Every structure is written in C-alpha cells, then in structure tokens.
Amino acid sequence: MRTILITGPGGSGRTTVAAATALRAAREGTRTLLLGADRTDTLGTALGTATGGTPVRVTPQLTVWRPDAVAGFRDDLAAFQDRVSSVLDLLGASRLDAEELTPLPGTEELNLLRALRDASLSQTHDLLVVDLPATPQALALLALPEELRRYLRRLLPPERQAARALRPVLGRLAGVPMPSEALYETATRWDVELAAVEAVLAHRDTAVRLVGEPGPAGAEAVHAAELGLALRGLPVECLVANRVLPETAGDPWLAGLVAQQRKALADWQESHVVHPVAHLGRDPHGADDLAALDAPGVNPAPAPVEWPVTDRLAADGVLVWHLPLPGAIRDELDLVRRGDELVVTAGQFRRIVALPSALRRCTVDGAALRDGELRVRFAPDPALWPRAR
C-alpha cells in the first residue's frame, strides 16, 4: 500500500493539504484512508464533516480515521490490570477505574504509531495519507520507534533470554532480583510492534511531502525540516508550496508579498519538486474548496534512498560510509564514535546509528561533507581486523 506522510511547520496548512490530497485520490478512484493525529477535529473542519475515534466513510472511496488516544490508553491500561490482577490482589492494590484515567505524555504519539501500523496492514485501502503533527513533533514521532527499540535492546538484551531457566538460580546466587520472563515477553512484544512501524516508514512505497508557505520564515522552517527528515532516511518527495498568491493580484499592498513568494519558489525549485497550491482568499472548507486547491496527485513513489549508503571501498583501501544529508552545513555537523555506534548530529537533530560488523573493527579516519553527503572514512584496526595468512 502506498503511504504518504504529510507534515510542515505549524500554521502552514498541512492538514488542509492532507485532506485535499486524500480527497483527490479518492475522486480518482483510489481507495484511500486519511489518518489524522490532532486532538481537535481539524480534518473534519476541512472536509466539512465530523470525524471521531472510529473510521468515518466520507465518500465511497475515502475513509477518515482520527484515533482516540484517551480511549486507547484506557483500554490498554484496563487490559494490563487484567493481566496482573493476581499481583494486584496479592498486594492489596485497588484497580483504577476508566473514568479516572488521564493519558500520560507520549500516549498520543504511541497511539498514532499503532494506528499507522494497523492501517498499513489493512487490505481494504490502496492509499494511506497521514496528517502528521507540525514538523518538530513529527520528527520526534518518526524517531520514536528506532529510539525505543534501541532502549529495549540496551536494557533487556535479547541474548540474555537464553538463560531463562537459570534466572531463579542466578538471582539466589547473586542476591539480587532477576528480570522475570513476563518482562522479557513484554519487551519482545513491544519490539515486534515497533519493528512493524519502522518497516512502514522504511518501505519503498512510503514518501514524505513537506508543506510550507513560500517566504523567509517558511524557507527556514522547510530547510530545518528537510535536514531532520534526511537524518532519519526520509527524503522529501514533494514540497507543497501552500497559499501562493496570484501573480495578477491588483492590490499594490500585495505586490511585495507576491515578489517575496516568487523568489522563495524560485529557490525551492532549484533543489525540489515543487507543487504550488493557490490561496483561495479564505480558509478552505468542504469538498469543493479542497478540490479547488489542486493538491498533488498520487504519483508512483520514487526509488528509496538507502541510509546510510552501503559501504564503499576507497582507492587507498579505506572504507567510506556515505550518509545522505541534503542541506547540511559543515559547521553544524558533529560525529562521535561510541563503541559500536556512531552519533551523528546535524543542526538541532541527532541520530545514533549502529555500525555494521565490518566497520566495528575499524577506527574513524576522517569525515567530509560533499555534494549533500556526509562521508565518513574508516581504517581497519590492526588489533581487530583478521590478518592475512
């Protein structure tokens, strides 16, 4: 199934563009699911129909789903209490009622990731359009599956599960409690669910469309968003320039804004596929207004960008790792080798990348930023590299 992730700076109109994109695809005959994340029903406002916690059929080919994070949190906690009811009874603890439960921070993000996974596994739709939160929150959301899986591997390494039968004995010998089997089972279940979300994000049919309003502030926000997405291995398929004023605007007061937008669009078109969306002179509301926006169509997904690129052997026998980072600035880059991982910092964004087995036996020999790629050189470590006989 084709998946289109749509995000942009706050106030850029990303929700409207997501609704217009999904509606256009549905009108062209594509079975489309529009997934939203806002607490308020902004998607329903744009479409002119209310949406709730369950999927709503808007047209024969378009379904809108805005998952209810509160209900999801209550259901999960109720199920957890059922699983540990015997422990609660033993401790004399009272169960929490659904009416007194308030979602904890991060509940909405995890709920959206779960909905993304469930929607991708569904066979009832051909296209999934996801209205992500504003860019800073969206980048944190997209990084969550990989980071949580990394935390789980560090805290509960899978290889330790091999000693299940020995854990009680080891606990008595060491005099400290050992992790229970239930804890490992829970961690494994989480790892499987998070891996499924990662697979959706890394799939060749998944693309990101970035919404921005042409102008100095919009250009700066788009640049930062593109760098953050590139660091996550999610290149921008299309840049949607929203609220573009007509060139023939007769009002002299608008002439400066038109010129400013024209310059921003010219700059964007040098390095992006840009799709302008006209300003309607009002906030879009309803299917007719969304159709008038002429949102981008559902084109075939571009070839996926591998991140990082497969190791390449340089002329002098040194291994070079290529990490695509379009828009990165040399002075804002930082690299730290920590054990078997490489900590890459680009501006305000950071990612911890596990090194492949070959590079774990090497030392970092240098790095350079060229043609939108961070190229890290690795030299074989004589103490670790197999010696030729």
Residue, then its C-alpha position, 0 to 999 in steps of 0.5 A: m500500500r502506498t503511504i504518504l506522510i504529510t507534515g510542515p511547520g505549524g500554521s502552514g496548512r498541512t492538514t488542509v493539504a492532507a485532506a485535499t490530497a486524500l480527497r483527490a485520490a479518492r475522486e480518482g478512484t483510489r481507495t484511500l484512508l486519511l489518518g489524522a493525529d490532532r486532538t481537535d477535529t481539524l480534518g473534519t473542519a476541512l472536509g466539512t464533516a465530523t470525524g471521531g475515534t472510529p473510521v468515518r466513510v466520507t465518500p465511497q472511496l475515502t475513509v477518515w480515521r482520527p484515533d482516540a488516544v484517551a480511549g486507547f490508553r484506557d483500554d490498554l491500561a484496563a487490559f494490563q490490570d487484567r493481566v496482573s490482577s493476581v499481583l494486584d490482589l496479592l498486594g492489596a492494590s485497588r484497580l483504577d477505574a476508566e473514568e479516572l484515567t488521564p493519558l500520560p505524555g507520549t500516549e498520543e504519539l504511541n497511539l498514532l504509531r499503532a494506528l499507522r501500523d494497523a492501517s498499513l496492514s489493512q487490505t481494504h485501502d490502496l492509499l494511506v495519507v497521514d496528517l502528521p503533527a507540525t514538523p518538530q513533533a513529527l520528527a520526534l514521532l518518526a524517531l520514536p520507534e528506532e529510539l525505543r527499540r534501541y532502549l529495549r535492546r540496551l536494557l533487556p538484551p535479547e541474548r540474555q533470554a537464553a538463560r531463562a531457566l537459570r534466572p531463579v538460580l542466578g538471582r539466589l546466587a547473586g542476591v539480587p532480583m532477576p528480570s522475570e520472563a513476563l518482562y522479557e515477553t513484554a519487551t519482545r512484544w513491544d519490539v515486534e510492534l515497533a519493528a512493524v512501524e519502522a518497516v512502514l516508514a522504511h518501505r519503498d512505497t512510503a514518501v514524505r511531502l513537506v508543506g510550507e508557505p513560500g517566504p523567509a520564515g517558511a524557507e527556514a522552517v522547510h530547510a530545518a525540516e528537510l535536514g531532520l527528515a534526511l537524518r532519519g532516511l526520509p527524503v522529501e518527495c514533494l514540497v507543497a508550496n501552500r497559499v501562493l498568491p496570484e501573480t495578477a493580484g491588483d492590490p499594490w499592498l500585495a505586490g511585495l508579498v507576491a515578489q517575496q513568494r516568487k523568489a522563495l519558489a524560485d529557490w525551492q525549485e532549484s533543489h525540489v519538486v515543487h507543487p504550488v497550491a493557490h490561496l483561495g482568499r479564505d480558509p478552505h472548507g468542504a469538498d469543493d474548496l479542497a478540490a479547488l486547491d489542486a493538491p498533488g496527485v498520487n504519483p508512483a513513489p520514487a526509488p528509496v534512498e538507502w541510509p546510510v549508503t552501503d559501504r564503499l571501498a576507497a582507492d587507498g583501501v579505506l572504507v567510506w560510509h556515505l550518509p545522505l544529508p541534503g542541506a547540511i552545513r559543515d559547521e553544524l555537523d558533529l560525529v562521535r564514535r561510541g563503541d559500536e555506534l556512531v552519533v551523528t548530529a546535524g543542526q538541532f537533530r541527532r541520530i545514533v546509528a549502529l555500525p555494521s560488523a565490518l566497520r566495528r573493527c575499524t577506527v574513524d579516519g576522517a569525515a567530509l561533507r560533499d555534494g549533500e553527503l556526509r562521508v565518513r572514512f574508516a581504517p581497519d584496526p590492526a588489533l581487530w581486523p583478521r590478518a592475512r595468512 
